[in-house]
């Protein structure tokens, strides 16, 4: 029993360390040095902990990662990434708890997650298609309402939209191919979509508004463009990683 508990602690600590590196170093903002949107996979290890070890350990790991990441960033770069704010800790906790809960949730209707995933992804696909024809309006909105002197390249936004649309189409194809198999992959993708909607589109812009007085609604277009990209990246990585760890007995 002691050995198993020690293995859990070591595994969780390793994931937290990887998460700190990913969130502090392997991530970037657009526009550069701004608080509008940030690309990265820093929450990936927390999702792994939540699914492999359970949401309770995921909860503790998420708090540790969020606090340590704040101080590691100061140690590495000499300045804080921003003020420490409990709202971002809540974001981290959601990533450490929700996937584990949904992964082991007992539901009799086996196709539920498949149907919901298809519906949500198609909505995101249509929103992306709408964005292609409204780039000028999106840029005008965010430049006029977010910050003076902040410029947004149409080419970059088009590229983000293309990557997001390709990612969604790829995810839809994957879901269709796996429609007759066990729904564990569907649960992982559902967790990612729900967390992207809740954290990326609702909570994070709310925290940014509270901290920096940046208007809430003008933040959403770029975040909606960003979400499909991260959904695809998280899905591809997690489904393969969890498959490796599914027989991980500790």
C-alpha positions in Angstrom: 0.0 0.0 0.0 2.8 2.4 0.9 4.6 1.6 -2.4 1.4 2.3 -4.3 0.9 5.6 -2.6 4.5 6.6 -3.2 4.1 5.7 -6.9 1.1 7.9 -7.1 3.0 10.8 -5.4 5.9 10.4 -7.7 3.8 10.2 -10.8 1.7 13.2 -9.8 4.9 15.2 -9.0 6.4 14.3 -12.4 3.2 15.5 -14.2 3.1 18.7 -12.2 6.8 19.4 -13.1 6.1 18.8 -16.8 3.0 21.0 -16.5 5.0 23.9 -15.0 7.5 23.7 -17.9 4.8 23.5 -20.5 2.8 26.5 -19.0 5.8 28.7 -18.3 8.1 28.0 -21.2 6.3 26.1 -24.0 3.5 28.6 -24.6 3.0 31.9 -26.3 0.6 34.8 -26.4 -1.1 36.6 -29.4 -0.5 39.4 -29.8 3.0 38.9 -28.2 3.3 40.1 -24.6 -0.5 40.5 -24.3 -3.1 39.0 -22.1 -5.7 38.5 -24.8 -5.1 34.8 -25.7 -2.3 32.4 -24.8 -1.6 29.2 -26.6 -0.2 26.2 -24.8 -0.8 22.7 -23.4 0.2 23.4 -19.8 -3.0 21.7 -18.5 -2.2 18.5 -20.3 -0.4 16.8 -17.4 -3.3 17.7 -15.0 -5.8 16.0 -17.3 -3.5 12.9 -17.3 -3.3 12.9 -13.5 -7.1 13.4 -13.2 -7.8 10.4 -15.5 -5.1 8.0 -14.4 -5.0 8.8 -10.6 -8.5 10.2 -10.1 -10.0 13.7 -9.6 -9.0 13.9 -5.9 -5.3 13.7 -6.7 -6.0 15.9 -9.8 -7.4 18.5 -7.4 -4.3 18.7 -5.2 -2.0 18.5 -8.2 -3.7 21.4 -9.9 -3.4 23.7 -6.9 0.3 22.8 -6.5 1.0 23.3 -10.2 -0.7 26.7 -10.3 1.1 28.0 -7.3 4.6 26.6 -8.2 4.2 27.8 -11.8 3.7 31.3 -10.7 7.0 31.4 -8.7 8.9 29.4 -11.2 8.0 31.9 -13.9 9.4 34.7 -11.6 12.6 32.6 -11.0 13.2 32.0 -14.7 12.2 35.3 -16.2 12.8 37.7 -13.3 9.3 39.1 -13.4 5.8 37.7 -12.7 3.6 36.8 -15.6 0.9 38.9 -13.9 -0.6 39.2 -10.5 -1.4 36.0 -8.7 -5.2 35.5 -9.0 -7.4 32.7 -7.5 -9.5 32.7 -10.6 -6.7 31.1 -12.6 -6.2 28.6 -9.8 -9.9 27.7 -10.3 -9.2 27.2 -14.0 -6.4 24.8 -13.1 -8.6 22.9 -10.6 -11.3 22.4 -13.2 -8.7 20.8 -15.5 -7.5 18.6 -12.7 -11.0 17.4 -11.6 -13.5 17.4 -14.5 -11.7 14.9 -16.8 -11.4 12.3 -14.1 -15.1 12.7 -13.1 -16.3 12.4 -16.7 -14.0 9.6 -17.6 -15.4 7.3 -14.9 -19.0 8.6 -15.0 -21.5 5.7 -15.2 -24.0 6.4 -18.0 -26.2 3.8 -19.5 -26.6 5.5 -22.9 -23.3 4.6 -24.6 -23.6 7.0 -27.5 -24.3 10.1 -25.4 -20.8 11.5 -25.5 -20.5 10.7 -29.2 -23.7 12.6 -30.0 -22.8 15.6 -27.9 -19.3 15.8 -29.3 -20.6 15.7 -32.8 -23.1 18.5 -32.0 -20.6 20.7 -30.3 -17.9 20.3 -32.9 -20.3 21.0 -35.8 -21.3 24.3 -34.0 -17.6 25.2 -33.7 -17.1 24.3 -37.4 -19.9 26.6 -38.4 -18.6 29.4 -36.2 -15.2 29.1 -37.9 -16.8 29.2 -41.3 -18.6 32.3 -40.3 -15.3 33.8 -39.2 -13.8 33.4 -42.6 -16.3 35.9 -44.1 -16.1 38.3 -41.2 -12.3 38.8 -40.6 -12.5 42.5 -41.1 -15.3 42.9 -38.6 -13.4 40.7 -36.0 -10.2 42.7 -36.4 -12.1 46.0 -36.2 -13.9 44.9 -33.0 -10.8 43.7 -31.1 -8.6 46.6 -32.2 -11.1 49.3 -31.3 -12.3 47.7 -28.0 -9.4 45.9 -26.5 -6.3 48.2 -26.7 -5.1 51.1 -28.7 -2.1 50.5 -30.8 -2.6 46.7 -30.7 -2.5 45.3 -34.2 -3.8 42.0 -35.5 -2.6 40.4 -38.7 -5.4 39.1 -41.0 -3.0 36.5 -42.3 -2.4 35.1 -38.7 -6.1 35.1 -38.0 -6.9 33.3 -41.3 -4.2 30.8 -40.5 -5.6 30.2 -37.0 -9.1 29.7 -38.5 -7.7 27.2 -41.1 -5.9 25.2 -38.5 -9.0 25.2 -36.2 -11.3 24.1 -39.1 -8.8 21.3 -40.1 -8.5 20.2 -36.5 -12.3 20.0 -36.1 -12.8 18.1 -39.3 -10.0 15.7 -38.2 -11.7 15.2 -34.9 -15.0 14.6 -36.5 -13.5 11.9 -38.8 -11.9 10.3 -35.7 -15.2 10.3 -33.8 -17.0 8.7 -36.8 -14.3 6.0 -37.2 -14.5 5.2 -33.4 -18.3 5.3 -33.2 -18.7 1.6 -32.5 -15.8 1.4 -30.0 -15.7 2.0 -26.2 -16.6 5.6 -25.4 -13.5 6.4 -23.4 -12.0 8.4 -26.2 -15.3 10.2 -26.6 -15.2 11.1 -22.9 -11.8 12.6 -23.2 -12.8 14.7 -26.2 -16.0 15.8 -24.4 -14.0 16.8 -21.3 -11.7 18.9 -23.5 -14.5 20.6 -25.3 -16.4 21.4 -22.1 -13.3 22.8 -20.4 -12.4 24.9 -23.5 -15.9 26.4 -23.4 -16.0 27.0 -19.7 -12.4 28.1 -19.1 -11.3 29.6 -22.4 -14.5 31.3 -23.4 -16.1 32.2 -20.1 -13.9 32.2 -17.0 -10.5 33.4 -18.4 -11.9 36.4 -20.2 -13.9 37.2 -17.0 -10.7 37.1 -14.9 -8.9 39.3 -17.5 -11.7 41.8 -17.3 -11.5 41.9 -13.5 -7.7 42.2 -13.4 -7.0 44.4 -16.4 -10.4 46.1 -17.1 -10.3 44.7 -20.6 -13.9 44.4 -22.0 -15.2 40.9 -21.9 -17.1 40.5 -25.2 -14.3 41.7 -27.6 -12.0 39.0 -26.2 -14.3 36.3 -27.4 -13.7 36.3 -31.2 -10.0 35.4 -30.9 -10.7 32.9 -28.1 -13.4 31.2 -30.3 -10.8 31.0 -33.1 -8.2 29.6 -30.6 -10.4 26.9 -29.0 -10.7 24.5 -31.9 -6.9 24.4 -32.3 -6.4 23.5 -28.7 -9.3 21.0 -28.7 -7.6 19.2 -31.6 -4.1 19.3 -30.1 -5.3 18.1 -26.6 -7.4 15.4 -28.1 -4.7 13.9 -30.3 -2.1 13.9 -27.5 -4.4 12.8 -24.7 -6.0 9.9 -26.5 -2.6 8.4 -27.3 -1.1 9.1 -23.9 -4.0 7.8 -21.9 -4.0 4.7 -24.1 -0.4 4.1 -22.9 -1.3 4.6 -19.3 -4.7 2.8 -19.2 -3.1 -0.2 -17.7 -1.0 1.8 -15.3 -1.6 0.1 -11.9 -0.5 2.0 -8.8 
